[in-house]
Amino acid sequence: MSDSKITRRLSIHGRVQGVYFRGSMQEKARQLGINGWVRNRHDDSVEAMVNGEPEAVAQMIEWAWKGPTSANVTDVQIEKSQEQFDKFEIRRTS
C-alpha cells in the first residue's frame, strides 16, 4: 500500500498567516489520512509537505486553494517530492 503514496511540497501564497491556516490544514490532514508538515515562511507564505494516497493528496491540494474561511489564497505552487512521513505536524517558521 505505501508504494501508492505520493508526496507534494506546497507553497501557498496570499493572506495565509494569522488566519488559522496551519491548524486548519492539520485538521484536514487528519481527516484525509495525510502525513507531513506545515509551517509559516518569513515571506508571509505557508509551506507544506503532504504525503498520502493520490486522491487524498489531490483533496488536500484542492483544500489548500481555499484554506480556512478567513484566508485569501492567491497561488499554490506544487512540486513533487520523495520524502515520507509518519504523522502530520506544525513546524516552526522557516
C-alpha positions as CSV (number, residue, x, y, z in Angstrom):
1,M,0.0,0.0,0.0
2,S,2.7,2.5,0.9
3,D,4.0,2.2,-2.7
4,S,1.0,4.1,-3.9
5,K,1.6,7.1,-1.7
6,I,2.8,10.3,-3.2
7,T,4.4,13.4,-1.7
8,R,3.9,17.0,-2.8
9,R,5.6,20.2,-1.5
10,L,3.1,23.1,-1.4
11,S,4.0,26.8,-1.3
12,I,0.8,28.7,-0.5
13,H,0.6,32.5,-1.1
14,G,-1.9,35.2,-0.2
15,R,-3.4,36.1,3.2
16,V,-2.4,32.8,4.7
17,Q,-0.7,33.7,8.0
18,G,-2.6,34.7,11.1
19,V,-5.8,33.1,9.8
20,Y,-5.5,29.6,11.5
21,F,-4.2,28.2,8.2
22,R,-1.7,25.8,9.8
23,G,-4.1,24.5,12.4
24,S,-6.9,24.1,9.8
25,M,-4.5,22.2,7.5
26,Q,-3.5,19.9,10.3
27,E,-7.2,19.1,11.0
28,K,-7.8,18.5,7.3
29,A,-4.8,16.2,7.0
30,R,-6.1,14.1,9.9
31,Q,-9.5,13.8,8.1
32,L,-7.8,12.7,4.9
33,G,-5.1,10.4,6.4
34,I,-2.3,12.7,5.2
35,N,1.1,12.8,6.8
36,G,3.7,15.6,6.5
37,W,4.0,19.1,8.0
38,V,3.1,22.7,7.6
39,R,4.9,25.9,8.6
40,N,4.8,29.7,8.1
41,R,7.6,31.2,6.0
42,H,9.3,34.5,6.6
43,D,8.0,35.8,3.2
44,D,4.4,35.5,4.6
45,S,3.6,32.3,2.7
46,V,2.8,28.9,4.1
47,E,4.9,25.8,3.1
48,A,3.6,22.3,3.5
49,M,4.7,18.7,2.7
50,V,1.8,16.4,2.2
51,N,2.2,12.6,1.9
52,G,-0.6,10.1,1.3
53,E,-2.8,8.3,-1.2
54,P,-3.0,10.2,-4.5
55,E,-6.7,11.0,-4.1
56,A,-6.2,12.3,-0.5
57,V,-3.2,14.5,-1.7
58,A,-5.4,15.9,-4.5
59,Q,-8.1,16.7,-2.0
60,M,-5.5,18.4,0.3
61,I,-4.3,20.5,-2.7
62,E,-7.8,21.5,-3.5
63,W,-8.4,22.5,0.1
64,A,-5.1,24.5,0.1
65,W,-6.5,26.7,-2.7
66,K,-9.3,27.8,-0.3
67,G,-7.9,27.3,3.2
68,P,-9.9,28.4,6.3
69,T,-12.6,30.9,5.8
70,S,-10.6,34.0,6.7
71,A,-7.7,33.1,4.3
72,N,-7.4,34.6,0.8
73,V,-5.2,32.2,-1.2
74,T,-3.8,33.7,-4.4
75,D,-1.4,31.0,-5.5
76,V,-0.4,27.4,-4.7
77,Q,2.9,26.2,-6.2
78,I,3.3,22.4,-6.2
79,E,6.5,20.3,-6.5
80,K,7.0,16.6,-6.4
81,S,9.0,15.1,-3.5
82,Q,10.1,11.6,-2.4
83,E,10.0,12.3,1.3
84,Q,7.9,10.1,3.6
85,F,6.3,11.0,6.9
86,D,4.6,9.1,9.7
87,K,2.5,11.9,11.1
88,F,1.3,15.5,10.3
89,E,2.8,18.3,12.4
90,I,3.0,22.0,12.6
91,R,6.7,23.1,12.3
92,R,8.4,26.3,13.4
93,T,8.6,29.2,10.9
94,S,11.5,29.0,8.4
